[in-house]
Amino acid sequence: MVADPVRGVDYPATYQQLLAWFPDDAACLDYLASLRWAEGFVCPGCGGGEYWRTGAGLWMCKRCQRRTSVTAGTIFHRTRTPLSTWFAAIWFVTSQKNGVSALGLQRVLGFGSYETAWAWLHKLRRAMVRPERDRLSGVVELDETMIGGVSRGTMGGFGDKVGVLVAVEHNDARRLGRVRLAVAQRPGTTELVDFGTAVIEPGSLVRTDGARALRRLATLGFTHEYTTSYTTADRASVLPGVHLVASLLKRWLIGTLHYRVEEQHLPYYLDEYTFRFNRRTSRSRGLLFYRLLEQAVQTDPHPLHTLLKPNESHIPDFT
């Protein structure tokens, strides 16, 4: 991973530059290789680092003769669509402040079916959050909010409310830092405490409302401050960061996705929102393109059937 990639050098600065850099699959493969093997090629079979390039665009290990594709085991695994189209899709997804809907992506790329655009977006959402990401630290607000308009079992429409756990970091007195979000499996329980211990660095100052269950945080390595919201005239003033993030999340679900969210897919929409929110101050949208591609080559393929009916592997275990 390049710590500080340079605009126009490590990633394209404009869409016109994107088209110039990646006119064909060969150029895309070379770029993906530089991201996947940033420290140099490593054979997945024997660990060798020396290779030949074959005419089919594969990397062949000089030691064991194994042929490896740079897209194998990634979200691009066995794709029949030109990689330049994938790159264009990632550019559109990351260059728009609020992202795009599946219908919007279908229209801009000319896909023959809505399902293709929907599947591509869900593959990309799987790459938007790094499992090894750092915990929040410093001053962190922690609370739970309810998201409405999430349908249960069918696309579209208005359904029941779903609980979402929210942790918001403060950089200083007036600016918010990073966020962490997760679907609540047991709203109103001590799950929020488990979530907090999983995503917040010990020693941090954690601010919550006055729920008694949350007072356990003081015994778990955190400095805990709480305000009883029902004694406050303006409840939003108790945890302003959480309320702002929750409000923006709901607005995004309505404005970009038009509430076309099924409950089983909500965790991945939260991942997309987290990806965007945590990079909202980036000066170059091309950097988001770079970071998403960087994570895409480290993300499993996720065939269509696993996207349609995701298992419980994404549900975090906070116990």
N, C-alpha and C positions, 0 to 999 in steps of 0.2 A: 504494500500500500504506500503510495506517495503521500507524504504528510501534507505538503503544500503544492498541489499540482498547479501549473501555470496556464492561464487562459490563452488560447491560441497556440499553445505548444503541446500540452498534455491532453487537451480536450478542445473541441471546436467552440468558437465564440459565437457563431451565428448559424442559422439554418443553411445559408448558402455555403458556409465553410464545411458544414456537416456533409452536404452533397459532394463537395470537392474532395474531401478526405476519404469518403467511403463510397466510391462508385460501383464497387463489386464485392463479391464474397471474399476474394483474396485479401483485399484491404481490411475488411472487417475481421477476418480470421487473425491477421497479424496484430491488430489492435487488441483483440480479446486475449491473445497469447501474452501480450505485454502486461495485461491486467491479471490474468490467471497465474502466470509464472513470473511475477515481478522480480524475483531473485534469480531467475533462470529456470529453464525447463527441468522438471524432475519426472522421470519415468514412474508411472504408477505401479509398474510391475517389479522392477529391481532397484529403483531409486537412482538410476544413472542419470547423469546430467548432459551427456553428449548425444547428439541426434543428427539425423538427416531429414530434410523435407522431401516428401514423396510428391509425385506428380498429382496425386489426388488431394493434396493439401493436408496430409497427415504428418505427424512428428514420429519418426521411427528411431527408437533407441539404438545406439551403436552397440551397446553391451548385450542386450537380450533380443534385439530385433522386433520388439513389440511396437505396433503402430497405435498411435493415440491421436484422437481428435480433440481439439481445444474445446469443442462444444459438448463432448461426452460428459454426462453426469451433471449438466447445467440446465437451466431453463430452456436453452436452445437445443437440447438433445434431440437428434433426429428430426429437426424441423425441415419441412419441405419448402418453406417460404424463404426467399433471399434474406440474408442477414441485414442487408441494407434497409429492407422494409422494417425489420425488428428495430434497427437503430433509429429509423424515422419515428416509429411508434414510441420509443423511449424518449426521444426528443420532445414529442408532443405532450407526453405525460408529464415530463419534468419542467417544460418551459412555460406551461400554463400555471398561473399562481394557484388555482383551485383544482387543477387536474382536468381530466376529461371523463365523460361517461362512456360506457361501451357503445352506445348509439353514436356518440360524437366521434369516437375512434373508428367505428365502422364506416362512417361517412367520409372522413378525411383520408383514410387509406384505401377506400373502395373495396372493402371486404364483401364477399358474397353473402355472408351470414352474420347475424348478430352474435351467435354463439362463439364464433372465432374471436371477435373483438372482446367479448366477455371473458373468454378463457385467457387471452393474452394479458388482460389487465390483472386477472387473479394470479397468474404466474409472476407478474412483476411485483404484485403486493407481497408475495412470499419472500421477495428479495429486499424488501424495504427496511427490515429491522434486523440488525446483527445480533445473534444470540449472545455474543461476548461483550456487548456494549457496557460502558461504565454505568455505575449506579449514580443516582442523583445525590447531590451533596450540598452542604451549606444550610440554607433555610429552605424548607420544603413544606408546601401545603398538601394536605392529604384529606380526601373526602370521596363521597360516592354521589353520582348523579343518575338521573333516570332519563333514558333516551326513548322518545316515542316514535311511532311510525315505522317500527321494525316489524316486518311481516313474518309470520310463522308458517313456513312450508310452501308459500307461493310468492312469486315475484310481484312486487308492487303492492299498492294499497296501504291502508293504515292498520296497524296491528297493536299488540300490547306493548307496554313499556318494558325496557330492559335496563337493568342496572349496569353502570360502568364505573369502575374504580379509577380515580384520577389522582396523580401525584404531580405537582408543579414546582419546579425549582425557581428560586429567586436569585438573580445575579446581584442585584442591589435593591435599594429601597423602591425603585420605580420600574425596574425591568424584569420581565420573566425570562427564565432560562429554558431548560429542556422539560419535556413532559414524558410521562409514562401512563399508558392506558391499558385496561384489561376488562373483559366482560365479567361481571359479577355472577358467580355460579350460585351463591347463597346470599342474596341481598339482605342487609340488615343484621349480619352476623359478624363474628370476629375475623372474617375473611379479609376485611380491610386492613387489619393489623398484620396478617400474614403477607398481604400484598406490599405493605409498607416496608417490612423487613426484607423483602426480596428485591425491591427496586431502589431503596434509599441506603446510602452509606452510613454505617454505625458512627455515632458521634455527631450526626447532623441535628439541627434544630427542626423538629417536626411540629407544625401547627395544625390543629384539628378543631372540630366543634366540640361540644361538651359531652359527647357520648361516653358513657362510663367504660364501655368495652375498650375504647381507644387509650385509656389511661395506662394500659399495660405497656405502652411504648416506652414509658419512663423506666421500666425494669428490663428493657431489651437493648439497652445501649444507646438510647437516643435522649436528647433533651426535649421534653414535651411541653408545649404550651397549648392551652385550649381556651376557647371562649364559648360560653353557652349561648347559642344563637337565639333561643326563644326569649331571652331577656334583652335582645337587641332590636331596635326599631327597624334597621335595615339589615336583613340577614345576609345579603350579598356582600356587605362590608366585612363580614367575619372572615371569609376566605376569598378575597377578591380574585386571586389568581385562578383558583379552581372554577369560580363562577364564570370568569371570562373565557377560559378554555372550553368549558362545557357549552357556553353560548355559541362560540365560534364553531364547535363541532356540530351542534344541531343545525346551525345555519348552512354549514357545508353539506351535510346530509340532505338538506332540503334543496339547496341551490344547485349543487353539482349532480347529485345522484337521484334527486326527486323522490326520496324515500324508497328507491328500488333496492332495498337491502333485506336479505333474509337473515334471521337470527343466527343460523349456523355459519354465515359468512361475515358476520359483524366483526369478529376479531381481526380479520384481514383489512377491513375498512379502517379500523382503529390504527392498524399498522401504517396505512397510507397517510392518515391524518398526522400521526406522530412524525413520520418521515418529513412531511411538509412543514409542520410547525417548528420542528427542531432545526430546520434549515431556512427559515423564513427571512433571515437577515443576510443570506448569501448574496453577494454583489453580482454573481454571474449565474444565470440559470443553467449554463453549460456545465457548471461544476456539479449540479444535481444529476445531470445526464451521466457524467463521469462516475460519480459515487454509486449510482444505481447499477450501471454496467459492471462496476467493480464488485458489487455484491451479487449480481446476477450470475457471474461465472463461479461463484462459490455456493450457489443454491441448487438444490436437487430439482430434477425435471418436473415433477408433479403432473402426471398424466391427467387427461380430462376427467376420468371417473373419480379421481381423488379431489378434484376441484368442485365437482357437482355435489359430492357427499363427503365433505372433509371429516376425518376421524377426530378423535379427541386429543391428538398429539399436540395441537396448538394450545390447548387449555392449560394454563400454567398451574403447577402444583405449589400452592403457597403454604401447605401444611408442613 
